[in-house]
Amino acid sequence: MLINYIKIAWKVLLRHPFYTFITLFGISLTLTVLMVLTSFLDHLFGSHYPESKRYRTLYIANVLQTDSAKSSMSSGPASFRFLEKYAKSLKTPENVAIVSNFSFSNTYVNGKRIKLNTKYTDVAFWDVADFEFLEGKPYNEQNITNGDHVAVITDDLRGQYFEPGAQAVGKFVDIENINYRVIGVVKGSPPTRLYTYGDVYFPYTAPKSNYESKGMRGRYIAMVLAKRSEDIPAIQAEFDNVISRLSKDEIQDGQKFSVLVVKAHTYYGHFLEQFAREDSQKVFFYTIIGLVLLMIMGLPAINLVNVNVSRILERASEIGVRKAFGAPSKALLWQFIIENIFITFIGGLFALVLSFLVITMINSSGWIAYADLTINFPVFLVSIFICFVFGLLSGVLPAFRMSKLKIVDALKA
């Protein structure tokens, strides 16, 4: 029966090319926007270079100090010492890396200023993050112990600072009047990956890192790598237990705050925490997202409902004949729904091609440095689901209306 419904839908498409064009154009355009948006969200939150282990990584990125009534609070990144003491001591993780948030420096080439995003990291950072080394290697514990002025730079900075095609390892870059020996060159990270993006990476013992700052607050975050994604709850519980044992003096940290909130979040959990800390705020956040998605999918679906009604009305005599021979309304309902889903999937194929072209254009345009938007398997599955939902949204109402059409009215039409 399903095959027959699909054959009928195909014949209907060929019968009226204009209606077919309007329907497929509306479907393809809407689904292209949704597929590109899905790919971009996957780019933001998925596990991709150089954070290919993000699916099993937790982030300790915010220290919140407040009073018991939550009438006043202060929050921000942690200090290196705080993370070294309470994150590095965790037993469950495979590894724990500490890396600074963004900082900026300048270098000059032939009098031209190059503004740099710089990061200070420990050695574990190169294990937790999967950077591709094009030259050399990362700094090691000996470099950190000695306080060596060494740096890992990106291929983009290499191209700007040195002669085209020249090797950079072993040479020096002058950054803020300090000469750093280039020890490695990596393929850069997209700026949308906030905790790995940079132009230059220094050992945390390099000048201006402020790693010796006292207190809880500073400029660093911890990337906690689990052995398996299943270990994430255990790591979170262990870290919560460590924080719960802090003394009152440690929590106050020389201030009047009495409550300390520090969590090890997944990347998405950390992102959500920036917008909504309370459950009520999270409900509001998801409600807004749901309304936006409903508008993106609902408005085009409403327009296509009118097209589908016109297309199905032309088949009123067919409906009347089938009802006269005993076809139940339920069978007719499912026929038109399946036909509409089939048509939507055809539009989805066109949308897939268009999405690939748009994504290729974005990746090659330079709008996002090192952009690597893809239509991978998760994105493809979400796209299939979107096609299915869109087909239902735009097809159920016309199908229900036509299935309830009386035999006499259908035959007159």
C-alpha positions as CSV (number, residue, x, y, z in Angstrom):
1,M,0.0,0.0,0.0
2,L,2.8,2.4,0.9
3,I,4.4,1.8,-2.5
4,N,1.1,2.6,-4.2
5,Y,0.7,5.8,-2.3
6,I,4.2,6.9,-3.4
7,K,3.5,6.0,-7.0
8,I,0.3,8.1,-6.9
9,A,2.2,11.0,-5.3
10,W,4.8,10.8,-8.1
11,K,2.1,10.9,-10.8
12,V,0.5,13.9,-9.1
13,L,3.8,15.8,-9.1
14,L,4.2,15.2,-12.9
15,R,0.6,16.2,-13.6
16,H,1.0,19.9,-12.6
17,P,4.6,21.2,-13.0
18,F,3.7,24.7,-11.8
19,Y,2.2,23.5,-8.5
20,T,5.1,21.1,-8.1
21,F,7.7,23.9,-8.6
22,I,5.9,26.2,-6.0
23,T,5.7,23.3,-3.5
24,L,9.3,22.1,-3.9
25,F,10.6,25.7,-3.9
26,G,9.0,26.5,-0.6
27,I,10.0,23.2,0.9
28,S,13.6,23.4,-0.3
29,L,14.2,27.0,0.8
30,T,12.8,26.4,4.3
31,L,14.7,23.1,4.8
32,T,17.9,24.6,3.4
33,V,17.8,27.3,6.1
34,L,17.1,24.7,8.8
35,M,19.9,22.4,7.6
36,V,22.4,25.2,7.5
37,L,21.3,26.3,11.0
38,T,21.6,22.7,12.2
39,S,25.1,22.4,10.7
40,F,26.1,25.7,12.4
41,L,24.8,24.5,15.8
42,D,26.8,21.3,15.3
43,H,29.8,23.5,14.5
44,L,29.3,25.4,17.8
45,F,28.5,22.5,20.2
46,G,29.7,19.3,18.5
47,S,33.0,17.5,18.9
48,H,35.3,18.9,16.2
49,Y,38.9,19.9,15.7
50,P,40.7,20.7,17.9
51,E,38.1,19.7,20.5
52,S,37.3,16.3,19.1
53,K,37.1,15.0,22.6
54,R,34.5,17.5,23.7
55,Y,31.8,14.8,24.0
56,R,33.8,13.5,27.1
57,T,35.1,16.8,28.3
58,L,33.9,18.9,31.2
59,Y,34.6,22.6,31.7
60,I,35.2,24.4,35.0
61,A,34.8,27.9,33.7
62,N,33.1,30.1,36.2
63,V,33.4,30.8,39.9
64,L,30.3,32.3,41.5
65,Q,30.5,33.9,44.9
66,T,27.3,35.1,46.6
67,D,25.6,35.6,49.9
68,S,23.0,33.2,51.4
69,A,20.2,35.5,50.2
70,K,21.7,35.8,46.7
71,S,21.2,39.6,47.0
72,S,24.7,40.3,45.7
73,M,27.2,38.2,43.8
74,S,30.4,38.2,41.9
75,S,31.4,35.7,39.2
76,G,34.1,35.1,36.7
77,P,36.9,32.7,35.6
78,A,39.0,30.9,38.2
79,S,42.6,31.5,39.2
80,F,45.3,29.1,38.1
81,R,46.0,28.1,41.8
82,F,42.3,27.4,42.5
83,L,42.1,25.0,39.5
84,E,45.4,23.4,40.2
85,K,44.3,22.7,43.8
86,Y,40.8,21.5,43.2
87,A,40.5,20.4,39.6
88,K,44.0,18.8,39.1
89,S,43.4,16.8,42.3
90,L,40.4,14.9,40.8
91,K,41.0,11.1,40.6
92,T,38.3,10.1,38.1
93,P,39.4,12.0,35.0
94,E,41.9,10.9,32.4
95,N,43.5,14.3,32.4
96,V,42.9,17.9,33.4
97,A,44.1,20.9,31.4
98,I,44.3,24.5,32.5
99,V,44.1,27.2,29.9
100,S,43.6,31.0,30.1
101,N,40.7,32.9,28.7
102,F,41.4,35.4,25.9
103,S,44.2,37.9,26.3
104,F,45.6,40.1,23.6
105,S,49.1,41.1,22.5
106,N,50.7,42.8,19.6
107,T,53.5,42.0,17.3
108,Y,54.9,44.0,14.3
109,V,56.1,43.0,10.9
110,N,57.7,45.7,8.7
111,G,56.0,48.3,10.9
112,K,52.6,46.7,10.5
113,R,50.8,45.8,13.7
114,I,49.4,42.2,14.0
115,K,46.9,41.9,16.9
116,L,47.2,38.5,18.5
117,N,44.9,36.3,20.6
118,T,47.1,34.7,23.1
119,K,46.6,31.8,25.5
120,Y,48.6,30.5,28.5
121,T,48.3,26.7,29.0
122,D,49.8,23.8,30.9
123,V,51.3,20.8,29.2
124,A,48.1,18.7,29.6
125,F,46.3,21.2,27.3
126,W,48.0,19.5,24.3
127,D,46.6,16.1,25.3
128,V,43.0,17.3,26.0
129,A,42.9,19.3,22.8
130,D,43.8,17.5,19.5
131,F,45.8,20.1,17.6
132,E,47.5,19.0,14.4
133,F,51.1,20.0,14.5
134,L,52.4,21.1,11.1
135,E,55.9,21.7,12.5
136,G,57.6,20.9,15.7
137,K,55.9,19.9,18.9
138,P,54.3,21.3,22.1
139,Y,56.3,22.6,25.0
140,N,56.9,20.2,27.9
141,E,57.3,20.2,31.6
142,Q,60.9,21.1,31.4
143,N,60.1,24.2,29.4
144,I,57.6,25.2,32.1
145,T,60.0,24.5,35.0
146,N,62.7,26.5,33.3
147,G,60.4,29.3,32.5
148,D,61.5,29.1,28.8
149,H,60.3,31.8,26.5
150,V,58.9,29.4,23.9
151,A,55.6,29.5,22.0
152,V,53.4,27.5,19.7
153,I,51.9,29.5,16.9
154,T,49.3,28.9,14.2
155,D,49.9,28.4,10.5
156,D,48.1,31.7,9.9
157,L,50.5,33.7,12.1
158,R,53.4,31.8,10.5
159,G,52.2,33.0,7.1
160,Q,52.0,36.6,8.3
161,Y,55.2,36.8,10.3
162,F,57.6,34.8,8.2
163,E,58.4,34.6,4.6
164,P,55.9,32.5,2.6
165,G,56.8,28.8,2.7
166,A,59.5,29.4,5.4
167,Q,59.9,27.0,8.4
168,A,59.1,28.7,11.7
169,V,60.4,26.2,14.3
170,G,63.6,27.4,15.9
171,K,63.0,31.1,14.8
172,F,61.9,33.9,17.1
173,V,58.8,36.1,17.3
174,D,58.9,39.4,19.1
175,I,55.7,39.8,21.1
176,E,55.4,42.8,23.4
177,N,59.1,43.3,23.2
178,I,59.9,39.7,24.4
179,N,61.5,37.3,22.0
180,Y,59.9,33.8,22.0
181,R,61.4,30.8,20.3
182,V,58.8,29.1,18.1
183,I,58.7,25.4,19.2
184,G,55.7,24.3,17.2
185,V,53.2,25.3,14.5
186,V,49.6,24.1,14.6
187,K,46.6,24.3,12.3
188,G,44.5,27.0,13.8
189,S,41.2,26.6,15.7
190,P,38.0,28.4,14.6
191,P,37.2,31.4,16.9
192,T,33.8,29.8,17.7
193,R,35.8,27.3,19.9
194,L,36.5,29.7,22.6
195,Y,38.8,27.7,24.8
196,T,41.1,26.4,22.1
197,Y,41.2,29.4,19.8
198,G,44.3,31.5,19.7
199,D,47.1,32.8,17.5
200,V,49.9,32.1,20.0
201,Y,50.1,29.6,22.9
202,F,52.5,30.1,25.8
203,P,53.5,28.0,28.8
204,Y,51.7,29.4,31.9
205,T,55.0,30.4,33.4
206,A,55.6,32.9,30.5
207,P,55.5,36.6,31.4
208,K,52.1,38.3,31.9
209,S,50.3,35.0,32.6
210,N,49.3,36.0,36.1
211,Y,49.3,32.3,37.1
212,E,50.6,33.1,40.6
213,S,47.6,35.3,41.5
214,K,46.2,34.4,44.8
215,G,42.5,33.9,45.6
216,M,39.8,32.0,43.7
217,R,39.2,34.3,40.8
218,G,41.5,34.8,37.9
219,R,41.6,34.3,34.2
220,Y,41.8,30.5,33.8
221,I,39.4,27.6,33.0
222,A,39.9,23.9,33.4
223,M,39.1,21.3,30.7
224,V,38.5,18.0,32.4
225,L,38.8,15.0,30.1
226,A,36.9,11.8,31.1
227,K,38.1,8.4,30.2
228,R,34.7,7.6,28.8
229,S,31.6,9.8,28.4
230,E,29.9,7.5,30.9
231,D,32.3,8.8,33.5
232,I,31.1,12.4,33.3
233,P,28.5,12.1,36.1
234,A,31.1,10.5,38.4
235,I,33.5,13.4,37.7
236,Q,30.9,16.0,38.4
237,A,29.9,14.3,41.7
238,E,33.6,14.1,42.7
239,F,34.2,17.8,42.0
240,D,31.0,18.8,43.8
241,N,32.2,16.8,46.8
242,V,35.6,18.6,46.7
243,I,33.9,22.0,46.6
244,S,31.5,21.1,49.4
245,R,34.4,20.4,51.8
246,L,35.9,23.9,51.4
247,S,36.1,25.8,54.7
248,K,34.2,29.1,55.4
249,D,37.4,31.1,55.1
250,E,38.3,29.6,51.7
251,I,34.8,30.3,50.4
252,Q,34.8,33.9,51.6
253,D,38.2,34.4,50.0
254,G,38.8,37.7,51.9
255,Q,35.3,38.9,51.0
256,K,31.9,38.9,52.7
257,F,30.4,36.2,50.4
258,S,29.3,33.0,52.2
259,V,28.2,30.8,49.2
260,L,30.5,29.4,46.5
261,V,29.0,27.9,43.3
262,V,31.5,26.2,41.0
263,K,30.4,23.4,38.6
264,A,32.0,21.1,36.1
265,H,29.7,21.5,33.1
266,T,29.5,19.9,29.7
267,Y,30.2,22.5,27.0
268,Y,26.5,23.0,26.2
269,G,25.7,23.1,29.9
270,H,28.3,25.8,30.4
271,F,26.9,27.7,27.5
272,L,23.4,27.4,28.9
273,E,24.6,28.5,32.3
274,Q,25.6,31.9,30.8
275,F,22.0,32.7,30.0
276,A,20.0,30.7,32.5
277,R,21.1,29.6,35.9
278,E,17.8,28.9,37.5
279,D,15.3,26.2,36.3
280,S,12.7,28.9,35.6
281,Q,15.2,30.8,33.5
282,K,16.0,27.6,31.6
283,V,12.3,26.9,30.9
284,F,12.0,30.5,29.6
285,F,15.1,30.0,27.4
286,Y,13.8,26.8,25.9
287,T,10.4,28.4,25.4
288,I,11.9,31.2,23.4
289,I,14.0,28.8,21.3
290,G,10.8,26.7,20.7
291,L,8.8,29.7,19.6
292,V,11.6,30.7,17.1
293,L,11.7,27.2,15.6
294,L,8.0,27.1,15.4
295,M,8.0,30.4,13.5
296,I,10.8,29.2,11.2
297,M,8.9,26.0,10.4
298,G,5.3,27.0,11.0
299,L,5.0,30.0,8.8
300,P,6.3,28.3,5.6
301,A,4.2,25.2,6.5
302,I,1.0,27.4,6.7
303,N,1.8,28.8,3.2
304,L,2.2,25.3,1.9
305,V,-1.1,24.2,3.5
306,N,-2.9,26.5,1.1
307,V,-0.9,25.1,-1.9
308,N,-1.6,21.5,-0.7
309,V,-5.3,22.2,-0.3
310,S,-5.5,23.5,-3.9
311,R,-3.5,20.5,-5.1
312,I,-5.7,18.0,-3.3
313,L,-9.0,19.7,-4.3
314,E,-8.3,18.9,-7.9
315,R,-8.5,15.2,-6.8
316,A,-11.9,15.6,-5.3
317,S,-13.5,13.3,-7.9
318,E,-10.9,10.6,-7.1
319,I,-11.7,10.9,-3.4
320,G,-15.4,10.6,-4.2
321,V,-15.0,7.5,-6.3
322,R,-12.8,5.8,-3.7
323,K,-15.3,6.7,-0.9
324,A,-18.1,5.3,-3.1
325,F,-16.3,2.0,-3.3
326,G,-15.9,1.9,0.5
327,A,-12.5,3.5,1.2
328,P,-12.5,4.6,4.8
329,S,-11.6,8.2,5.8
330,K,-8.6,6.9,7.8
331,A,-7.1,5.3,4.7
332,L,-7.5,8.5,2.7
333,L,-6.0,10.5,5.5
334,W,-2.9,8.4,5.6
335,Q,-2.6,8.4,1.8
336,F,-2.4,12.2,1.6
337,I,-0.1,12.5,4.6
338,I,2.3,9.9,3.1
339,E,2.2,11.7,-0.2
340,N,3.0,15.0,1.4
341,I,5.9,13.5,3.4
342,F,7.2,11.9,0.2
343,I,7.0,15.3,-1.6
344,T,8.8,16.9,1.4
345,F,11.6,14.4,1.2
346,I,12.1,15.2,-2.5
347,G,12.3,18.9,-1.5
348,G,14.7,17.7,1.2
349,L,17.0,16.2,-1.4
350,F,17.2,19.6,-3.2
351,A,17.7,21.3,0.2
352,L,20.6,18.9,0.9
353,V,22.3,19.9,-2.3
354,L,21.7,23.6,-1.6
355,S,22.8,23.3,2.0
356,F,26.1,21.7,0.8
357,L,26.7,24.6,-1.6
358,V,25.9,27.2,1.1
359,I,28.1,25.4,3.7
360,T,31.0,25.2,1.1
361,M,30.6,28.9,0.4
362,I,30.7,29.7,4.1
363,N,33.8,27.6,4.7
364,S,35.7,29.1,1.8
365,S,34.5,32.7,2.4
366,G,36.7,33.5,5.3
367,W,33.8,34.8,7.3
368,I,34.7,32.4,10.1
369,A,38.4,31.6,10.3
370,Y,39.1,27.9,10.0
371,A,35.4,27.3,9.6
372,D,34.6,23.6,9.2
373,L,30.8,23.4,8.9
374,T,29.8,19.9,7.6
375,I,26.7,17.8,6.9
376,N,27.9,14.8,9.0
377,F,25.8,11.9,10.2
378,P,24.2,13.6,13.2
379,V,23.3,16.6,11.0
380,F,21.9,14.3,8.4
381,L,19.7,12.5,10.9
382,V,18.4,15.8,12.3
383,S,17.7,16.9,8.7
384,I,15.7,13.7,8.0
385,F,13.7,14.4,11.2
386,I,13.1,18.0,10.1
387,C,11.8,16.8,6.7
388,F,9.5,14.4,8.5
389,V,8.1,17.0,10.9
390,F,7.8,19.6,8.1
391,G,5.9,17.1,6.0
392,L,3.5,16.5,8.8
393,L,3.0,20.2,9.6
394,S,2.2,21.1,6.0
395,G,0.2,18.0,5.2
396,V,-2.0,16.9,8.1
397,L,-4.6,19.7,7.8
398,P,-5.3,19.4,4.0
399,A,-5.3,15.6,4.3
400,F,-7.8,15.7,7.2
401,R,-10.0,18.1,5.4
402,M,-10.1,16.0,2.2
403,S,-10.6,12.7,4.0
404,K,-13.8,14.2,5.6
405,L,-15.2,15.3,2.3
406,K,-18.7,13.9,1.7
407,I,-19.1,11.6,-1.4
408,V,-21.7,13.8,-3.0
409,D,-19.7,16.9,-2.6
410,A,-16.5,15.2,-3.9
411,L,-18.2,13.8,-7.0
412,K,-19.8,17.3,-7.8
413,A,-16.3,18.8,-7.5
